[in-house]
Amino acid sequence: MKKKLLFLLIFLLTLNLFSQDFSIRLEQLKIENQNCLDTGTSMQRCALNYYSKSDRLLNVVYKHIQENLSSLEKENLKQEQLSWLKSKDEKFSEISNQNTGHGNGLDDLMIKNHKKAEVINIRTKHLISKFLDKNKTVISKAEFIKIVPKNYSILDTVSGDLNRDEFLDYILVLKKNNEENTSNFMDDKQELRPLILLVGNSKNELTKVGQNDTTVLCYDCGGAMGDPYTGITIKNGYFSVEHYGGSSWRWTTIITYKYSKKEKNWFLHKKGGVSFHASTPNNIEEKVKTKKDFGVVKFEDFNIYD
């Protein structure tokens, strides 16, 4: 009887998770993890929980997608997932071998588990965008590859309405191949990460309308926390590029752009973030700059390194 009740409970919990917006749940995981880290206690446990919950969410999303695919589509998804798993193992190995500057203690494990969780979350985000956003027209990776320069690959893909015309647009973040070995921020020789804006129309065609190589921070710009890039959010003609990094001192940097219908271009709207010491996470210092501080800055002219 107890086993039946346990099974029913698990089933109802899973069914409830399916009814949720997976994108929202993914964001909730990030917020829960940050809130946990901000307490400044048991931070390794925070990162481990973040990793475990991220891994479980990926499995739930993957299984949910499978249930709604044809046999051929299931096989294609399976092969894609196997390829990703191989890539994931390689990335995890790189992370495990990285020198975080914290020896082999709990802080070292915390940083590495956090990085592994982010690898998983990028995959989950991709699956949600590709298979579960029913009202969106999915653009194949092959089409994106056409505009990726030689020796570069796609770091992230985000979709939304960039110019408020109700058609699906995309943002691509690119990275230099082998950037983890060639980027050197300390010597001002960081590998840049191009950010490309692609605007859609009623025919599901995409047009490249802008590029900025100095909005997304470099691979080694995050200090001991590693790659600082955490994602992009698109909403109501705005889009924000988010970063998180540091060591004992933690910081966030969020760059927000706003679309102007009159100018038919995007302009820097806000640059801000917070900083705090890991030992006193509630003592937060916030700095925000707006148009009053930096004037009129077009998307393509902004430089985060200035």
C-alpha positions as CSV (number, residue, x, y, z in Angstrom):
1,M,0.0,0.0,0.0
2,K,2.8,2.4,0.9
3,K,4.5,1.6,-2.4
4,K,1.3,2.5,-4.3
5,L,0.9,5.7,-2.4
6,L,4.6,6.6,-3.1
7,F,4.2,5.9,-6.8
8,L,1.0,8.0,-6.9
9,L,2.7,10.8,-5.1
10,I,5.7,10.7,-7.5
11,F,3.3,10.6,-10.5
12,L,1.3,13.6,-9.3
13,L,4.4,15.6,-8.6
14,T,5.8,14.8,-12.1
15,L,2.4,15.6,-13.7
16,N,2.4,18.9,-11.9
17,L,5.9,19.7,-13.1
18,F,4.8,18.9,-16.7
19,S,2.0,21.4,-16.3
20,Q,4.4,24.2,-15.4
21,D,6.3,26.4,-17.8
22,F,9.7,24.7,-17.9
23,S,11.4,28.0,-18.7
24,I,10.1,29.5,-15.5
25,R,11.3,26.5,-13.5
26,L,14.7,26.8,-15.0
27,E,14.9,30.4,-13.9
28,Q,13.6,29.5,-10.5
29,L,16.5,27.1,-10.1
30,K,19.0,29.9,-10.8
31,I,17.3,32.2,-8.3
32,E,17.1,29.5,-5.6
33,N,20.8,28.8,-6.1
34,Q,21.7,32.5,-5.9
35,N,19.6,33.0,-2.8
36,C,21.3,30.0,-1.2
37,L,24.8,31.3,-2.1
38,D,23.9,34.7,-0.7
39,T,23.5,33.2,2.8
40,G,27.3,32.6,2.8
41,T,26.9,29.2,4.5
42,S,27.1,25.7,3.1
43,M,27.8,27.1,-0.3
44,Q,29.2,23.8,-1.6
45,R,25.8,22.2,-0.7
46,C,24.0,25.0,-2.5
47,A,26.0,24.3,-5.7
48,L,25.6,20.5,-5.4
49,N,21.8,20.9,-5.0
50,Y,21.8,23.3,-8.0
51,Y,23.6,20.7,-10.0
52,S,21.3,17.8,-8.9
53,K,18.1,19.8,-9.5
54,S,19.4,21.0,-12.9
55,D,20.2,17.4,-13.9
56,R,16.7,16.2,-12.8
57,L,15.0,19.0,-14.7
58,L,16.9,18.1,-17.9
59,N,15.8,14.5,-17.6
60,V,12.1,15.5,-17.0
61,V,12.2,17.9,-20.0
62,Y,13.8,15.2,-22.2
63,K,11.3,12.5,-21.3
64,H,8.4,14.9,-21.7
65,I,9.6,15.8,-25.2
66,Q,10.0,12.2,-26.2
67,E,6.4,11.4,-25.4
68,N,5.2,13.7,-28.1
69,L,7.5,12.7,-30.9
70,S,7.1,10.2,-33.8
71,S,9.4,7.2,-33.9
72,L,11.7,8.9,-36.3
73,E,11.8,12.1,-34.3
74,K,12.5,10.1,-31.2
75,E,15.5,8.4,-32.8
76,N,16.8,11.8,-34.1
77,L,16.5,13.3,-30.6
78,K,18.2,10.2,-29.1
79,Q,21.2,10.6,-31.4
80,E,21.4,14.3,-30.7
81,Q,21.3,13.6,-27.0
82,L,24.0,11.0,-27.2
83,S,26.2,13.5,-29.1
84,W,25.6,16.1,-26.4
85,L,26.3,13.6,-23.6
86,K,29.7,13.0,-25.2
87,S,30.4,16.7,-25.4
88,K,29.1,17.1,-21.8
89,D,31.6,14.5,-20.5
90,E,34.4,16.4,-22.2
91,K,33.4,19.7,-20.7
92,F,33.0,18.1,-17.2
93,S,36.5,16.7,-17.5
94,E,37.8,20.2,-18.4
95,I,36.0,21.7,-15.4
96,S,37.2,19.0,-13.0
97,N,40.8,19.7,-14.1
98,Q,40.6,23.5,-13.9
99,N,42.5,25.4,-11.3
100,T,40.0,27.6,-9.5
101,G,42.6,29.1,-7.2
102,H,40.9,27.5,-4.2
103,G,43.0,24.3,-3.8
104,N,40.9,21.2,-3.4
105,G,38.6,22.5,-0.7
106,L,34.9,23.1,-0.6
107,D,35.1,26.4,-2.5
108,D,36.8,24.5,-5.3
109,L,34.0,22.0,-5.4
110,M,31.3,24.7,-5.2
111,I,32.7,26.5,-8.2
112,K,33.0,23.3,-10.3
113,N,29.5,22.1,-9.5
114,H,28.1,25.5,-10.4
115,K,29.9,25.3,-13.8
116,K,28.6,21.8,-14.4
117,A,25.1,22.9,-13.6
118,E,25.3,25.7,-16.1
119,V,26.4,23.2,-18.8
120,I,23.3,21.2,-18.1
121,N,21.0,24.2,-18.0
122,I,22.2,25.4,-21.4
123,R,21.1,22.0,-22.9
124,T,17.8,22.2,-21.1
125,K,17.2,25.7,-22.4
126,H,18.0,24.5,-25.9
127,L,15.5,21.6,-25.7
128,I,12.8,23.9,-24.4
129,S,13.3,26.4,-27.1
130,K,13.5,23.8,-29.9
131,F,10.6,21.5,-28.9
132,L,8.3,23.0,-26.4
133,D,7.7,26.6,-27.5
134,K,4.8,25.6,-29.7
135,N,4.0,29.1,-31.0
136,K,7.5,29.6,-32.3
137,T,9.0,28.7,-35.6
138,V,12.2,26.9,-34.9
139,I,15.2,27.8,-37.1
140,S,17.6,25.0,-37.6
141,K,21.2,25.1,-36.4
142,A,22.3,24.6,-40.0
143,E,20.8,28.0,-40.9
144,F,22.6,29.7,-38.1
145,I,25.9,28.1,-39.1
146,K,25.8,29.9,-42.4
147,I,26.6,33.2,-40.6
148,V,29.1,31.9,-38.1
149,P,32.6,33.0,-39.1
150,K,35.5,30.5,-39.6
151,N,37.1,29.3,-36.3
152,Y,33.9,30.3,-34.3
153,S,31.0,28.3,-32.9
154,I,27.7,29.0,-31.3
155,L,27.8,29.5,-27.5
156,D,24.1,30.4,-27.0
157,T,20.9,30.9,-28.9
158,V,18.0,32.9,-27.5
159,S,14.7,33.7,-29.2
160,G,12.0,36.3,-28.6
161,D,10.5,39.5,-30.0
162,L,13.4,42.0,-30.2
163,N,11.6,44.8,-32.1
164,R,8.0,44.3,-30.9
165,D,6.6,43.3,-34.4
166,E,5.3,40.0,-33.1
167,F,7.6,37.9,-35.3
168,L,10.2,35.6,-33.8
169,D,13.7,37.0,-33.6
170,Y,17.0,35.5,-32.5
171,I,20.2,36.5,-30.7
172,L,23.3,34.4,-31.3
173,V,26.3,34.5,-29.0
174,L,29.5,33.2,-30.6
175,K,32.8,32.0,-29.2
176,K,36.2,31.5,-30.6
177,N,37.1,27.9,-30.9
178,N,39.5,26.8,-28.2
179,E,38.9,30.1,-26.3
180,E,39.4,28.4,-23.0
181,N,43.1,28.0,-23.9
182,T,43.7,31.2,-25.8
183,S,41.8,33.9,-24.0
184,N,44.0,36.0,-21.6
185,F,42.0,38.7,-19.9
186,M,44.8,39.6,-17.4
187,D,47.1,40.5,-20.3
188,D,44.3,42.4,-22.2
189,K,44.3,39.6,-24.8
190,Q,40.8,38.3,-24.2
191,E,39.0,36.4,-27.0
192,L,35.9,38.4,-28.0
193,R,32.4,36.9,-28.2
194,P,30.3,38.3,-31.0
195,L,26.6,38.9,-30.2
196,I,24.5,38.9,-33.3
197,L,20.9,40.1,-33.7
198,L,18.6,38.4,-36.3
199,V,15.2,39.8,-37.0
200,G,12.4,37.6,-38.4
201,N,9.4,38.4,-40.6
202,S,6.1,36.8,-41.7
203,K,7.9,34.4,-44.1
204,N,10.0,33.0,-41.3
205,E,13.1,34.6,-42.9
206,L,15.9,36.0,-40.7
207,T,17.9,39.1,-41.4
208,K,21.1,40.1,-39.6
209,V,20.6,43.6,-38.3
210,G,23.3,44.1,-35.8
211,Q,26.5,42.8,-34.2
212,N,28.5,43.7,-31.2
213,D,31.7,42.0,-30.2
214,T,32.1,43.7,-26.8
215,T,28.9,43.1,-24.9
216,V,29.5,39.5,-23.7
217,L,32.4,39.1,-21.3
218,C,35.2,36.7,-22.2
219,Y,35.7,33.1,-21.1
220,D,38.2,34.0,-18.4
221,C,36.7,37.3,-17.3
222,G,34.9,35.7,-14.4
223,G,37.9,35.1,-12.1
224,A,37.7,32.0,-10.0
225,M,34.1,31.5,-10.8
226,G,35.1,30.8,-14.4
227,D,33.1,31.7,-17.5
228,P,30.9,34.7,-16.3
229,Y,28.3,34.5,-19.1
230,T,25.0,33.2,-17.6
231,G,22.4,34.0,-20.3
232,I,20.2,36.5,-22.2
233,T,16.7,37.6,-21.5
234,I,14.4,39.1,-24.1
235,K,11.2,40.9,-23.1
236,N,9.0,43.7,-24.6
237,G,11.7,45.1,-26.9
238,Y,14.4,44.9,-24.3
239,F,17.2,42.4,-24.0
240,S,19.6,41.9,-21.2
241,V,23.0,40.1,-21.2
242,E,23.8,38.7,-17.7
243,H,27.1,37.9,-16.1
244,Y,28.2,36.5,-12.7
245,G,31.7,36.1,-11.4
246,G,34.4,36.7,-8.8
247,S,36.0,34.8,-6.0
248,S,35.7,35.9,-2.4
249,W,34.2,39.1,-3.8
250,R,31.3,38.2,-6.1
251,W,29.7,40.4,-8.7
252,T,27.1,40.6,-11.3
253,T,27.0,42.7,-14.5
254,I,23.8,43.1,-16.5
255,I,23.8,45.0,-19.8
256,T,20.3,46.0,-21.1
257,Y,19.4,47.4,-24.5
258,K,16.1,48.9,-25.6
259,Y,14.6,49.0,-29.1
260,S,13.7,52.3,-30.6
261,K,10.9,52.1,-33.3
262,K,11.8,55.6,-34.4
263,E,15.5,54.9,-35.0
264,K,14.9,51.2,-35.8
265,N,17.8,50.3,-33.7
266,W,18.8,49.2,-30.2
267,F,20.4,51.5,-27.7
268,L,22.1,51.0,-24.4
269,H,19.4,51.4,-21.7
270,K,21.1,50.4,-18.5
271,K,24.3,49.0,-17.2
272,G,24.3,47.7,-13.7
273,G,25.1,45.0,-11.2
274,V,25.8,44.2,-7.6
275,S,28.9,43.1,-5.6
276,F,29.3,41.5,-2.2
277,H,31.8,39.5,-0.2
278,A,31.1,35.8,0.2
279,S,31.5,36.2,4.0
280,T,28.9,39.0,4.2
281,P,26.4,38.2,1.3
282,N,23.7,40.5,2.8
283,N,26.0,43.5,2.5
284,I,25.3,44.2,-1.1
285,E,26.5,47.2,-3.1
286,E,24.5,48.0,-6.2
287,K,25.7,50.2,-9.0
288,V,23.4,51.2,-12.0
289,K,24.1,53.6,-14.8
290,T,21.5,54.8,-17.3
291,K,21.2,57.1,-20.3
292,K,21.7,60.1,-17.9
293,D,25.2,58.8,-17.2
294,F,26.4,57.5,-20.5
295,G,24.3,59.4,-23.1
296,V,23.1,57.9,-26.3
297,V,25.0,54.7,-27.1
298,K,24.0,52.5,-30.1
299,F,24.1,48.7,-29.6
300,E,27.0,48.3,-32.0
301,D,29.1,50.9,-30.3
302,F,29.0,49.7,-26.7
303,N,32.2,48.3,-25.2
304,I,31.9,46.5,-21.8
305,Y,35.7,46.6,-21.4
306,D,35.8,50.5,-21.4
